[in-house]
């Protein structure tokens, strides 16, 4: 098992832009770190369950993925469009009265369930770096926890950045919401093309 390659792969996947990181940035820019906690814990809980599923079912899913990938891509892209529209519409309001659904614990779990980037990342991680060398439950759990720790750190970086631009975001809410909406729409288009 090439541990350095595995860790580099996870770090690159974790720190690069994607739906979870965009939402962490947006949620903390809008609600602050405290307001983003529900989303952050939801998305990381969903991510951990996803990694366990990818690890435990990697061999079985590999035979099913060709038929599932197109469906999951379109469902995930549709959810990203929903998030983009929600962000755009929230940018037109003065200040959100309550967190939008996507900013909650369940919203974070839902985002992870539909996030194709992390599904592909998990399937790739376990099929390339773990399952060829071990299929022990303890090893799957270990690498799921290590991956979760790295991903949480990376998502937290995006959330802290979002929190640091909170005052700028409040002043330029509409143009920044439009920009983040466009980034999510771009992610949706790239996911299905």
N, C-alpha and C positions, 0 to 999 in steps of 0.2 A: 504494500500500500504506500503510495507516494503522498505522505502527509503534507509536505510543503505545497505540492500542486493542489491538493484538496483545499488547504487553507487559503491559498491565493485565489482560487476559483470562488470560494464563498465570500471572501472579502470584496472582490471585484463585483460580484453579483449584488452584494449588500450595499455598497456605497454608491453605485451608479443609480441614476434616476429611474424611477418606476412608479407604479400606482401607489404603493404603500408609502414610499418616501415623499411623493408629491402631497399625499393626504396628510402626512405627519407635519410637513412644512406648512401647509394651508391651515390645518386645525390649530397648530400652536401659534401661528401668526394671527389667527382670528380669536382664539380663546385663551391663549397662553399655555404654558406647560401643564398647569393644573387642569385646565379645561380639556387638554388633549390626552390626559391620562387614560380615560376610558377607551379611547380609540387605540392608543399605544398598547395597552394590555390586551385589548381584543385582537388586534392584528398580530401580536406576538403569540397569543394563545392559539389562534387559528394557524399561524405559521408552524408552531411546534407540532400540532396534530397533523398538519400536512406533511411535515418531514417524517414523522413516524409512519404515516400511511405510505409515503414514497419509499421508505426503507423496507418496511415489512411486506409491501405488495409489489415491489419493483419488478420482480420476475413475471408475476401474473399480469401486472399493468402493461408491461412491455408488449405483450401480445394484443392487448386491447387498445393501446394508445393510437394506432393509426386511425381507428374509427372514432375515437373520442376527441382527438385533437381539433378537428374542424368545428365540432359542436362547442367545445369548451372555449375555443378562440372567439366565436361569435357571441356566446353568452358573456364572456369576460369583456369583450369590446363594448357590448351593450351596457354593461354596468359602468364602464369607464365613461361612456357618453352621458349616462345618468349623473355621475359624479361631476362631470364637466358642466352640465347644465345647472346642477345645484350650486356649484361654486360661482358660476356666472350670475345666477339670480341672487345669491346672497351678497354679491358685490354691489348690487343696486340698492340694498337696504343700508340704513345708517349703521346699525349695530345689531347683530343677531340676538333675538330675545332669548333663545335657548339653542343648545347645540343642534346642528342638523343631524339627521339620522346617521349619516356616514361618520360623524365624530363620536359616536358612542361605542361601547364595548361590542355590541352586536354588529354595528356597522363595520368595525375592524375585522371581526370574524368573517362577515360576508365578503368584504373586500379580499381577504385571503382565499376564501373558497373559490372566488372567481378570477383571481390574479394568475394569469397564464405565465407570467415571468417566473414566479416562484414555483409553480407546478413543474415547469420545464427545468428550472434550476434543481429542484429536489430529485426529479427523475434522473437527471444527468449526474448529479452528485453521487447518488447511491449506485447507479448502474456503472459509472466509470471508476469511482474511487473507493467504494465500500463493499458492495455485494460480491464483486469478483474475488475478494479476499476473505470475507467472512459473512456468514448469515446468522451469527449469534444475536439473539435478542438484546443482550447487554451491549454489544457493539453498536447495534442500530440505535439504541437509546442514547449511548454515549455520543455518537456523532450527531444525533438530533439535538442534544443539549449544547454541544459545542457550536453547531451551526446557529442555533437560536441565540446564543450569547453574542456571536459576531453580528448577526442580523439586527438584534436589538440595539447594539452599540451604534451601528450604522444608521438605523432609523432614528435613534435618539439624536445623532448629530444633525440630521435634517430637521428634527423638531426644535432643537436648541437654536438652529439658524432661523427657523420660522419665528420663534419667540423673540429673537434679537431684532427682527425687523417689524415687530408688532406695531410700533409707533408709526413707522413708514407705511405699513399696510393700512393702518387706520386712516392715514392722510390720503393715500392713493388707492383706496379699496377697489374701485371699479377697474382701473387699468391693470392692477395686479391680479384681480380675479379673472379678468379676461385672459391675461397671459397664462395663468395656471390652468384655466379651462382649455386653452388652446394646446398646452402641453399634454393634458390628459387626452384630448381628442387625437393628437398626434400619436400618443401611445396606443390608442384604440385602433387607429388606422394601421400602424406598424404591426400590431398583433395579428391582424387578419390578412395582410398582404404578404 
